[in-house]
């Protein structure tokens, strides 16, 4: 399979991106990679070898660019060329750590939506205390949503959890302000009724305070709520580790204690790092589009590459297309 990569997207591009690509090529012998970006900047970290090619371009989309305008005007930007390669059949999937809005625009306008999918969803796998993690969608692709959108999110998430994460009959929950069936606003109430009758293992409403306990394998919500939940989890985790660091370095006694639990703390920090699970998939497109974290290092980008490979390997986009088509026929 062929994976297209935007080498110029992200805070640490191109170094960490190309190192992540190199690690993926070493690990997975069944992939070929096309790197899009400034070859003069990349060559000190990686050179064209078997199963790797570089398409040189000096144009790139900046994090400060207005997403849709940038995609339309910067035709030779590394991200745009990457998405175009997927559309033209030169690649099976694409990965970028760059501007999230621009990547979503590239996915929508260039790669294209699956017929029947009204709104694609941004879906990362977030950590749980038992280390298994859960898929959450939508986390910002669409700030507004209808109940029908959440139904499609649930179906897509369930397919991904089963095909890529290897979970049999994955549990799907609806994020809400209480676990009772009639809780929530109109969106939540109407979504609950749709999900209850959907061809998924729906376990009902889930409260945000329980998310890290792993009450479901897939959690669905609107993009506005989902994005705030993601940033709250991320910010809380960073604050806790910052407080721990401050406390454990405040005295000689505490520094000695910190030395004794250093490895345990590092393991705990890795367990709560959602980049360990890969990037955020943009579900509902004709081919896999993966958004790696903007601050991705080599390992994080490698995990995003691994995720893209799994989605291609298990033909997730085709399965979603067939599921949506089947659902549409049943409703006729």
C-alpha positions as CSV (number, residue, x, y, z in Angstrom):
1,X,0.0,0.0,0.0
2,X,1.1,3.6,-0.6
3,X,0.9,6.3,2.0
4,X,1.2,10.0,1.2
5,X,2.8,12.3,3.9
6,X,2.8,16.0,4.3
7,X,6.4,16.4,5.5
8,X,6.1,20.2,6.2
9,X,3.1,20.1,8.6
10,X,3.5,20.3,12.4
11,X,5.6,22.1,15.0
12,X,8.7,19.9,14.5
13,X,8.5,19.4,10.7
14,X,10.3,18.1,8.7
15,X,12.7,16.4,11.1
16,X,10.3,14.5,13.4
17,X,7.9,13.7,10.4
18,X,10.6,12.1,8.3
19,X,12.1,10.2,11.2
20,X,8.6,8.9,12.0
21,X,8.3,7.8,8.3
22,X,11.7,6.1,8.5
23,X,10.6,4.2,11.5
24,X,7.4,3.1,9.8
25,X,9.3,2.0,6.7
26,X,11.6,-0.1,8.9
27,X,8.7,-1.6,10.8
28,X,6.2,-2.2,8.0
29,X,7.6,-3.9,4.9
30,X,4.2,-3.7,3.1
31,X,4.1,0.1,2.8
32,X,5.5,2.6,0.3
33,X,5.7,6.3,1.3
34,X,5.5,9.4,-0.8
35,X,6.9,12.5,1.1
36,X,5.7,15.9,-0.1
37,X,7.8,18.9,1.0
38,X,11.1,20.8,0.7
39,X,13.7,18.2,-0.3
40,X,16.6,20.4,0.7
41,X,15.2,20.5,4.3
42,X,14.4,16.8,4.4
43,X,17.6,15.3,3.0
44,X,19.6,15.8,6.2
45,X,17.2,13.5,7.9
46,X,16.3,11.0,5.2
47,X,17.1,10.2,1.6
48,X,15.1,8.4,-1.1
49,X,15.5,4.7,-0.6
50,X,13.5,1.7,-1.6
51,X,9.8,2.2,-0.9
52,X,10.3,5.9,-0.4
53,X,10.0,8.8,-2.9
54,X,10.1,12.5,-2.4
55,X,8.0,15.1,-4.3
56,X,9.7,18.4,-3.9
57,X,7.7,21.6,-3.2
58,X,8.6,24.7,-1.3
59,X,5.0,25.8,-0.8
60,X,3.3,24.8,2.4
61,X,0.2,25.7,4.4
62,X,1.0,27.5,7.6
63,X,-0.8,27.1,10.9
64,X,-2.0,30.7,10.7
65,X,-3.5,30.3,7.2
66,X,-7.2,30.5,6.8
67,X,-8.0,26.8,6.0
68,X,-10.3,26.9,3.0
69,X,-8.6,29.9,1.3
70,X,-5.2,28.2,1.7
71,X,-6.3,24.9,0.2
72,X,-7.8,26.7,-2.8
73,X,-5.0,29.1,-3.4
74,X,-1.9,27.1,-2.5
75,X,-2.3,24.4,-5.2
76,X,1.3,23.2,-4.8
77,X,1.4,23.1,-1.0
78,X,2.7,19.9,0.4
79,X,-0.7,19.1,2.1
80,X,-2.7,19.8,-1.0
81,X,-0.4,17.7,-3.2
82,X,-0.6,14.9,-0.6
83,X,-4.5,14.9,-0.7
84,X,-4.4,15.1,-4.5
85,X,-2.3,12.0,-4.7
86,X,-5.0,10.1,-2.8
87,X,-7.7,11.4,-5.2
88,X,-5.7,10.5,-8.2
89,X,-5.1,6.9,-6.9
90,X,-1.4,7.4,-6.4
91,X,-1.8,6.8,-2.7
92,X,-4.2,4.9,-0.5
93,X,-4.2,7.2,2.5
94,X,-2.6,10.5,3.7
95,X,-1.2,11.8,7.0
96,X,-0.4,15.3,8.1
97,X,0.5,17.0,11.4
98,X,-0.3,20.4,9.9
99,X,-3.2,22.9,10.0
100,X,-6.2,20.9,11.2
101,X,-8.8,23.0,9.4
102,X,-6.8,22.9,6.1
103,X,-6.5,19.1,6.4
104,X,-10.3,18.8,6.8
105,X,-10.8,21.1,3.8
106,X,-8.3,19.0,1.8
107,X,-10.2,15.9,2.8
108,X,-13.6,17.3,1.9
109,X,-12.8,19.2,-1.3
110,X,-10.0,16.9,-2.7
111,X,-10.3,13.4,-1.3
112,X,-14.1,13.7,-1.1
113,X,-16.9,12.4,1.1
114,X,-18.4,8.9,1.0
115,X,-21.8,9.1,-0.7
116,X,-24.4,9.2,2.0
117,X,-22.2,10.7,4.7
118,X,-23.5,14.1,5.6
119,X,-20.7,15.3,7.8
120,X,-17.2,13.7,8.3
121,X,-16.0,13.5,11.9
122,X,-12.6,14.0,13.5
123,X,-11.9,11.0,15.7
124,X,-8.9,10.3,17.9
125,X,-8.5,7.5,20.3
126,X,-8.2,8.9,23.9
127,X,-6.6,7.2,26.9
128,X,-8.4,5.3,29.7
129,X,-7.1,4.2,33.1
130,X,-6.9,0.6,32.0
131,X,-4.8,1.5,29.0
132,X,-7.3,0.3,26.4
133,X,-8.4,3.7,25.2
134,X,-11.7,4.8,23.5
135,X,-12.6,6.4,20.2
136,X,-14.4,9.7,20.4
137,X,-16.1,11.6,17.6
138,X,-16.7,14.3,16.6
139,X,-13.9,16.4,18.1
140,X,-14.2,19.4,16.0
141,X,-14.8,18.7,12.3
142,X,-18.3,20.2,12.7
143,X,-19.3,22.4,15.7
144,X,-23.0,21.9,14.9
145,X,-24.6,18.6,14.4
146,X,-28.0,16.9,13.9
147,X,-29.1,13.6,15.4
148,X,-28.6,11.9,12.0
149,X,-25.0,13.0,12.1
150,X,-24.4,11.4,15.5
151,X,-26.0,8.2,14.2
152,X,-23.5,8.2,11.3
153,X,-20.6,8.9,13.8
154,X,-21.7,5.9,15.9
155,X,-21.8,3.6,12.9
156,X,-18.4,4.8,11.6
157,X,-16.8,4.6,15.0
158,X,-18.1,1.1,15.6
159,X,-16.7,-0.1,12.3
160,X,-13.3,1.5,13.1
161,X,-13.2,0.0,16.6
162,X,-14.0,-3.5,15.3
163,X,-11.8,-3.4,12.1
164,X,-8.8,-1.5,13.3
165,X,-8.7,-1.8,17.1
166,X,-9.9,-5.4,17.0
167,X,-12.7,-5.0,19.4
168,X,-15.6,-7.5,19.0
169,X,-19.0,-6.0,19.2
170,X,-17.7,-2.6,20.4
171,X,-19.8,-0.7,23.0
172,X,-21.1,2.7,21.8
173,X,-22.1,5.5,24.2
174,X,-23.7,8.9,23.8
175,X,-22.0,11.7,25.7
176,X,-24.6,13.4,27.9
177,X,-25.2,15.3,31.2
178,X,-26.6,12.2,32.9
179,X,-27.0,8.5,32.3
180,X,-30.8,8.4,32.3
181,X,-32.5,7.8,29.0
182,X,-34.4,11.1,28.9
183,X,-31.5,13.3,29.9
184,X,-30.0,16.1,27.8
185,X,-31.0,18.7,25.2
186,X,-33.0,18.0,22.1
187,X,-29.9,16.9,20.2
188,X,-29.1,14.3,22.9
189,X,-32.7,13.1,23.3
190,X,-33.3,12.6,19.5
191,X,-29.8,11.1,19.0
192,X,-30.5,8.6,21.8
193,X,-33.7,7.3,20.1
194,X,-31.8,6.9,16.8
195,X,-28.8,5.1,18.4
196,X,-31.1,2.8,20.4
197,X,-32.4,1.3,17.1
198,X,-29.1,1.4,15.2
199,X,-27.2,-1.7,14.1
200,X,-24.6,-1.1,16.9
201,X,-24.0,-2.2,20.5
202,X,-25.4,1.0,22.1
203,X,-25.0,1.1,25.9
204,X,-26.8,4.4,26.5
205,X,-25.7,7.8,27.8
206,X,-22.2,8.4,29.3
207,X,-21.2,11.3,31.5
208,X,-17.9,13.1,30.9
209,X,-16.6,12.4,34.4
210,X,-16.6,8.7,33.6
211,X,-14.8,8.8,30.2
212,X,-11.4,7.8,31.5
213,X,-12.9,4.8,33.2
214,X,-13.7,3.4,29.8
215,X,-17.5,3.0,29.9
216,X,-17.6,2.5,26.1
217,X,-15.3,1.7,23.2
218,X,-16.8,4.5,21.1
219,X,-18.3,7.8,22.4
220,X,-20.3,10.1,20.1
221,X,-21.1,13.8,20.5
222,X,-21.2,17.0,18.5
223,X,-17.9,18.6,17.5
224,X,-18.3,21.7,19.7
225,X,-18.7,19.6,22.9
226,X,-16.2,17.0,21.8
227,X,-13.4,19.6,21.2
228,X,-14.0,21.1,24.6
229,X,-13.8,17.7,26.3
230,X,-10.6,16.9,24.4
231,X,-8.9,20.1,25.5
232,X,-10.2,19.8,29.0
233,X,-8.7,16.3,29.3
234,X,-5.4,17.4,27.8
235,X,-5.2,20.6,29.9
236,X,-6.0,18.7,33.1
237,X,-3.4,16.0,32.5
238,X,-0.7,18.7,31.7
239,X,-1.7,20.6,34.9
240,X,-1.5,17.5,37.1
241,X,1.9,16.5,35.8
242,X,3.1,20.1,36.2
243,X,1.9,20.1,39.9
244,X,3.6,16.7,40.5
245,X,6.8,18.0,39.0
246,X,6.7,21.1,41.2
247,X,6.0,19.1,44.3
248,X,8.6,16.4,43.7
249,X,11.3,19.0,43.2
250,X,10.4,21.3,46.1
251,X,12.8,19.7,48.6
252,X,15.7,17.2,48.9
253,X,13.3,14.7,50.5
254,X,10.9,15.0,47.6
255,X,13.6,14.8,45.1
256,X,14.8,11.5,46.6
257,X,11.2,10.2,46.5
258,X,10.9,11.4,42.8
259,X,14.0,9.3,41.9
260,X,12.4,6.2,43.4
261,X,9.1,6.6,41.3
262,X,10.6,8.2,38.2
263,X,10.0,5.2,35.9
264,X,6.4,4.8,37.3
265,X,5.6,8.4,36.6
266,X,7.0,8.2,33.1
267,X,4.9,5.1,32.4
268,X,1.8,6.9,33.8
269,X,2.5,9.9,31.6
270,X,2.8,7.7,28.5
271,X,-0.4,5.9,29.4
272,X,-2.3,9.2,29.4
273,X,-0.7,10.5,26.1
274,X,-3.3,10.0,23.4
275,X,-0.6,10.4,20.6
276,X,0.5,6.9,21.6
277,X,-2.7,5.6,20.0
278,X,-2.1,7.3,16.7
279,X,-3.6,10.4,15.1
280,X,-7.2,11.6,14.7
281,X,-8.9,10.0,11.7
282,X,-11.2,12.1,9.6
283,X,-14.0,9.6,9.2
284,X,-16.5,9.6,6.3
285,X,-14.1,10.3,3.4
286,X,-13.4,8.1,0.4
287,X,-10.0,7.2,1.7
288,X,-8.2,7.4,5.2
289,X,-7.0,10.9,6.1
290,X,-5.1,11.0,9.4
291,X,-4.4,14.2,11.4
292,X,-1.3,13.7,13.6
293,X,-0.9,15.9,16.6
294,X,0.6,19.3,15.8
295,X,3.5,18.7,18.2
296,X,4.1,15.2,17.0
297,X,7.6,13.8,17.6
298,X,9.0,10.8,15.8
299,X,7.0,8.2,17.8
300,X,3.7,10.1,17.6
301,X,4.0,10.4,13.8
302,X,5.0,6.7,13.5
303,X,1.8,5.8,15.4
304,X,-0.2,8.0,13.0
305,X,1.4,6.1,10.1
306,X,0.6,2.8,11.8
307,X,-3.0,3.9,12.1
308,X,-3.3,4.8,8.4
309,X,-1.8,1.5,7.5
310,X,-4.4,-0.4,9.6
311,X,-7.3,1.6,8.0
312,X,-6.1,0.8,4.5
313,X,-5.4,-2.8,5.4
314,X,-8.9,-3.4,6.8
315,X,-10.6,-1.3,4.0
316,X,-12.4,0.8,6.6
317,X,-13.6,3.4,4.1
318,X,-15.2,0.8,1.9
319,X,-16.9,-0.9,4.9
320,X,-18.3,2.5,6.1
321,X,-19.6,3.1,2.6
322,X,-21.3,-0.2,2.5
323,X,-22.8,0.2,6.0
324,X,-24.2,3.7,5.2
325,X,-25.6,2.4,1.9
326,X,-27.2,-0.5,3.6
327,X,-28.7,1.8,6.3
328,X,-30.1,4.1,3.6
329,X,-31.8,1.2,1.8
330,X,-33.3,0.0,5.1
331,X,-34.8,3.4,5.7
332,X,-36.4,3.6,2.3
